[in-house]
Amino acid sequence: MKTPTPTPHPTSAELDLLRILWHLGPADAKQVYEALRLERADASYATVLRQLQLMYGKGMLTRDESKRPQRYAPALAQEKLQTSLLKELICKVFSGSGKALVLTALKEHVSADERSEIEKLLRRDDNAKS
């Protein structure tokens, strides 16, 4: 039986590059660098290329070597990685309580518009269950 591959724990810099690749789709290092440079003027092409190579080595990215320049893509879908990291956060920080996470988020990090949207979602879910 094959052991499941552990979910990677990306650093902040790695998450920046993953976010760019989720948005762009498969891209070469230059495309990733140009997208990152729009957010961070201090970014260097050499650093982006090296980071992509390291992320590939860690299993966070796939690399299409059949083309030049090589194209990188996230190994995991955005939602899958987010779900995995969120589960870990809930276990470690909120003692396994999703409710505690949601209440903290609602108290501190949700605008009035977002709160209204969440309430509509909850009402829709309640109506669907009835």
Disulfide bonds with the S-S distance in Angstrom:
none
